[in-house]
Amino acid sequence: MNLVDIIPLARKNGLFIINNEIDLIEGLNDTFTFQPKVLAKHKLYLLLSKKNKKNKDIIKLFNKGLKLVKKLN
């Protein structure tokens, strides 16, 4: 079995993996800790072609969801 000491990952992403895939790995210790110090920050971008007419609707839907996420945080 290969062991990993650290994986730099957003806390929410790590919790998702732990909660959804942990039973797939036999013998894995179920004790996890999180580093409180932020290792890196990156901006995310949504890139869609203007040539595809469906993308206008996708952008509107994305922006609506983004506003909701910002409101909840």
C-alpha positions as CSV (number, residue, x, y, z in Angstrom):
1,M,0.0,0.0,0.0
2,N,1.3,3.5,-0.9
3,L,1.0,6.1,1.9
4,V,0.7,9.8,1.4
5,D,1.6,12.2,4.2
6,I,0.0,15.3,2.7
7,I,-2.2,16.3,-0.2
8,P,-2.7,20.1,-0.8
9,L,-6.4,20.3,-1.5
10,A,-9.2,22.7,-0.6
11,R,-10.9,21.6,2.6
12,K,-14.3,21.1,1.0
13,N,-12.8,19.0,-1.7
14,G,-10.9,16.9,0.8
15,L,-14.0,16.3,2.9
16,F,-15.9,15.3,-0.2
17,I,-13.3,12.7,-1.1
18,I,-13.1,11.4,2.5
19,N,-16.9,11.1,2.7
20,N,-17.5,9.5,-0.7
21,E,-14.5,7.4,-1.5
22,I,-12.8,6.4,1.8
23,D,-14.5,3.0,1.9
24,L,-12.8,2.2,-1.4
25,I,-9.4,2.2,0.2
26,E,-8.8,-0.8,2.5
27,G,-6.8,-0.4,5.7
28,L,-6.8,3.4,5.5
29,N,-6.6,5.2,8.8
30,D,-9.8,7.2,9.2
31,T,-8.1,9.9,11.2
32,F,-7.5,13.0,9.1
33,T,-6.2,16.4,10.0
34,F,-6.3,19.7,8.2
35,Q,-3.5,22.3,8.0
36,P,-4.9,25.6,9.1
37,K,-2.3,27.6,7.1
38,V,-3.3,28.3,3.5
39,L,-0.6,27.0,1.2
40,A,-1.8,28.7,-1.9
41,K,-4.6,30.8,-3.4
42,H,-5.7,30.6,-7.0
43,K,-8.4,32.4,-9.0
44,L,-10.7,30.3,-11.0
45,Y,-12.1,31.3,-14.4
46,L,-14.9,30.0,-16.5
47,L,-14.0,30.0,-20.2
48,L,-16.7,29.5,-22.8
49,S,-16.7,30.1,-26.5
50,K,-18.9,33.0,-27.7
51,K,-19.5,31.0,-30.9
52,N,-21.7,28.5,-29.2
53,K,-25.1,30.1,-28.7
54,K,-26.0,27.8,-25.8
55,N,-23.1,29.3,-23.8
56,K,-25.0,32.6,-23.2
57,D,-27.6,30.6,-21.2
58,I,-24.8,28.7,-19.4
59,I,-23.1,32.0,-18.5
60,K,-26.4,33.4,-17.1
61,L,-27.0,30.2,-15.1
62,F,-23.4,30.2,-13.8
63,N,-23.6,33.9,-12.8
64,K,-26.9,33.2,-11.0
65,G,-25.3,30.3,-9.1
66,L,-22.2,32.4,-8.3
67,K,-24.3,35.1,-6.8
68,L,-26.0,32.5,-4.6
69,V,-22.7,31.1,-3.4
70,K,-21.3,34.5,-2.6
71,K,-24.5,35.3,-0.7
72,L,-24.2,32.1,1.4
73,N,-20.5,32.8,2.2
